[in-house]
Amino acid sequence: MASLIEALDIKRKMYFEYEGAPYHCLDVEVSRPTARGGQTLVRLKMRNLLTRAVFDKTFKAGEKFAEPDLETLDASFLYSDGDGLHFMDQETFETLTLRPDMLGEDAKLLVDNLIVQVQKFNGNPIGVQFPPHVELKVTATEPGARGNTASGSVTKLATLETGLQAYNGASRDESGQYSARVLAERDRIDQALRSALGSRTLALNTKAAL
């Protein structure tokens, strides 16, 4: 039988099970009683790993939670079709299928053979963790904003091979080369060009701030 975790022992980044679903603790706040006989309360900012919903909830310090049956494995992206997004387990070569809603807009970061980590709960795939950077080819760009060229900077809207669109804010250095920091159409994803804009490739930083 899995061990139980008391609310007071839950720390940031820990996983626990609540009402049959796995949760990830994003933050913890402990309120200790000032009056005699009061109860210590634990306020958790928690993410449901099945629905991705994030919310705050307060528990009594002694409330207990099971450790979730979570497993993470390396898998490569194969293809997508009407049945979902298909990955291959790198150890067993088993095909794992996730529903598109499990990834949402993050599905636009998937390219053939990309190695990701698939997370399972009770043996079933529930989500994907991307590597720190994903490289996507640029298939089209709009003309740069000419008004910025005098200051040595150019802004372009790039369309990537998966359909994701991102704005490239490029600044020219003393050597005449362009370096860029990219603001993309994804929740606070900080993205960057791998090299000069002419490389036709974007290296995307997939680590969004919580």
C-alpha positions in Angstrom: 0.0 0.0 0.0 1.3 3.5 -0.9 2.5 5.6 2.0 0.4 8.6 3.0 1.5 12.2 3.1 0.3 14.7 5.6 -0.7 18.1 4.3 1.9 19.8 6.6 4.6 17.6 4.9 3.8 18.6 1.4 6.4 20.8 -0.2 6.7 22.8 -3.4 7.1 20.6 -6.5 5.8 17.5 -4.7 3.1 15.2 -6.1 0.1 13.9 -4.2 -3.3 12.4 -5.0 -6.5 14.1 -4.1 -10.0 12.9 -4.8 -8.7 10.3 -7.2 -6.6 12.6 -9.3 -2.8 13.4 -9.3 -1.7 16.9 -8.3 1.5 18.9 -8.5 2.2 21.3 -5.6 3.2 24.7 -7.0 3.3 26.6 -3.7 2.7 26.2 0.0 1.6 28.6 2.7 1.3 27.4 6.3 -0.9 29.3 8.8 -0.2 28.5 12.4 -2.8 29.4 15.1 -2.2 32.5 17.3 -5.1 31.5 19.6 -5.0 28.6 21.9 -6.8 25.6 20.5 -6.6 26.9 16.9 -5.7 24.6 14.0 -2.7 24.8 11.7 -3.9 25.2 8.2 -2.0 24.5 4.9 -2.9 26.4 1.8 -1.7 24.7 -1.4 -1.5 26.1 -4.9 -2.0 22.9 -6.9 -2.2 21.8 -10.5 -4.5 18.9 -11.5 -2.3 16.8 -13.9 -5.4 15.5 -15.7 -7.2 18.7 -16.4 -4.2 21.1 -16.0 -6.4 23.3 -13.9 -4.6 25.4 -11.2 -6.3 26.5 -8.0 -5.7 27.2 -4.3 -7.2 25.0 -1.6 -6.8 25.0 2.2 -6.4 21.8 4.2 -6.0 20.9 7.9 -2.3 20.1 8.8 -3.2 16.5 9.6 -5.1 15.6 6.4 -3.5 12.8 4.6 -3.0 12.1 0.9 -1.8 9.1 -1.1 1.3 9.2 -3.2 0.1 9.1 -6.8 1.2 6.2 -9.1 3.1 8.4 -11.5 5.7 7.2 -14.1 7.7 9.2 -16.6 9.3 7.6 -19.6 11.1 8.8 -22.7 9.2 8.6 -26.0 9.6 9.9 -29.5 6.8 11.7 -31.4 5.5 9.6 -34.3 2.4 11.3 -35.9 -1.0 12.6 -35.2 -4.3 11.6 -36.7 -8.0 11.5 -35.8 -7.3 9.2 -32.8 -4.8 11.5 -31.2 -1.1 12.1 -30.9 1.1 9.0 -31.1 4.5 8.5 -29.4 6.8 5.5 -29.2 8.2 4.3 -25.8 12.0 4.3 -26.3 12.4 1.2 -24.1 9.5 -1.0 -25.0 8.7 0.4 -28.5 5.1 0.4 -27.4 2.9 3.1 -29.0 1.4 5.6 -26.6 -1.6 7.8 -27.6 -2.6 11.0 -26.0 -5.7 13.1 -26.7 -5.0 16.5 -28.4 -6.6 18.3 -25.4 -4.0 16.9 -23.1 -1.4 19.1 -24.8 -3.5 22.0 -26.1 -1.4 24.6 -28.0 1.7 22.8 -26.9 1.0 20.2 -29.7 2.4 22.8 -32.1 5.8 22.2 -30.6 5.8 18.6 -31.8 8.0 17.6 -34.8 8.8 14.1 -36.1 11.1 12.0 -33.8 11.2 14.7 -31.1 12.1 13.0 -27.8 9.8 14.0 -24.9 8.9 12.6 -21.6 5.4 11.1 -21.4 3.9 11.1 -17.9 1.6 8.2 -16.9 -0.9 7.9 -14.0 -2.1 4.5 -13.0 -0.5 3.2 -16.3 -2.3 5.6 -18.6 -0.6 8.5 -20.5 -1.7 11.9 -19.1 0.7 14.5 -20.4 4.0 15.4 -22.0 7.1 17.2 -20.7 9.1 18.9 -23.5 12.9 19.1 -23.6 14.4 22.6 -22.6 14.6 23.6 -26.3 12.8 22.6 -29.5 14.0 23.6 -32.9 11.3 24.3 -35.6 11.9 25.3 -39.2 10.7 28.7 -40.4 8.4 28.2 -43.4 7.4 31.9 -43.9 8.0 35.3 -42.6 6.3 38.7 -43.2 8.5 41.7 -44.1 10.3 43.3 -41.2 8.9 46.5 -39.6 10.9 49.1 -41.6 10.4 51.7 -38.9 12.8 49.9 -36.7 15.7 49.5 -39.1 17.2 52.9 -38.2 17.7 51.8 -34.7 19.3 48.5 -35.9 16.4 46.3 -35.0 13.8 44.3 -37.0 10.6 42.6 -36.0 9.1 39.8 -38.1 6.2 37.4 -37.7 7.4 33.9 -38.5 5.3 30.9 -39.4 6.9 27.7 -38.2 6.6 24.2 -39.7 4.0 23.1 -37.2 1.8 26.2 -37.8 3.0 28.0 -34.7 3.5 31.7 -35.3 6.1 33.7 -33.4 7.3 37.3 -33.5 11.1 37.6 -33.9 12.6 40.7 -32.3 16.0 40.9 -33.9 18.8 43.3 -33.0 21.9 43.8 -35.1 25.3 43.7 -33.4 28.6 45.4 -34.3 29.5 42.6 -36.8 26.3 43.0 -38.7 24.9 39.7 -37.5 21.4 39.4 -36.1 20.6 37.9 -32.7 17.0 37.7 -31.6 14.7 37.1 -28.6 11.3 35.7 -29.8 7.9 36.4 -28.3 5.6 33.6 -29.3 1.9 32.8 -29.4 2.1 30.5 -26.3 1.5 31.3 -22.6 4.6 33.2 -21.5 7.0 30.9 -23.4 10.4 32.6 -23.7 11.7 31.7 -27.1 15.0 32.4 -28.9 16.6 32.1 -32.4 19.2 29.4 -32.5 21.4 31.6 -34.8 20.9 34.3 -37.4 17.4 34.8 -38.8 18.7 33.5 -42.2 19.2 30.0 -40.7 15.4 29.5 -41.1 15.3 27.7 -37.8 13.9 28.8 -34.4 15.1 27.3 -31.2 12.3 27.5 -28.8 12.7 27.6 -25.0 9.8 25.6 -23.7 10.1 26.4 -20.0 7.3 28.8 -19.3 7.2 30.6 -16.0 4.5 29.3 -13.6 
